[in-house]
């Protein structure tokens, strides 16, 4: 199954189970959302798909109010870069209401994020770390290693306001099967599971920890080292980014590389590295360079983490 189809099925399950609502710009027919996740849904569920003007603050506030009233609501931000516009609604409203009134809020804010498509500085960022340290908000990142629709349903059922980080490049991709050409997939029993991909029958030499849109790149890195260097790379994929408690216990090696698409400094990778250090695991971070993301392909590749960057880092650390 493709990532997009899984996600669409998750949205439909919320509507059919809870009479939930989808809110966002251009999510109705004929457009069906910037990345076509909601295509056809406004014809199927005309009363549950709410198209909005270009006002992220306004329609996110609407979603917060509806969730506070007990409705199940998914808000779509057209590009993840625009989550800066909803900071007040999420940080000072959704997170605080849930805590102050001891009320479950079934609210998920979906935000297509990431680069590699030449969209330029204001449509290519991975800004989810802005929300990771905020009490009362959980940050969840589906990937091709997980079931995006299932993760969405777990997030909406949790009753915790959620930022749901979808990578733009993943929508047309097939989900990884339980057993691949050269690896086995293991999934933990956590509500938002940790997925490990390990070379079949081999003890890993180093762990590559990542999430979201960096999973396909990580699989290519694993394949390269297995076939070209006879080094066994274990990939650990996290889906719950804002809670690392206990998750580093799944690391099987004493060396790790932490890979994220966003800027490495002051981010998710820093927290992962800190947790690893408490377990005596040496780690190195890889992320985007600290500058705006250009639209020209070659220039964009100089800013965002690339295959060669990961290969060089692992070779150095080994």
Secondary structure by P-SEA (a helix, b strand, c coil): ccaaaaaaaaaaaaaaaccbbbbccccccccccccccccccccccccccccccccaaaaaaaaaaaaaabbbbbbbcccccccccccccccccaaaaaaaaccccbbbbbbbccccccccccccccccccccccccbbbbbbcccccaaaaaaaaaacccccbbbbbcccccccccccccccbbbbbccccbbbbbbccccccccbbbbccccaaaaaaaaaaaaaccccbbbbbbbbccccccccccccccccbbbbbbcccccccaaaaaaaaaaaacccbbbbbcccccccccaaaaaaccccaaaaaaaaaaac
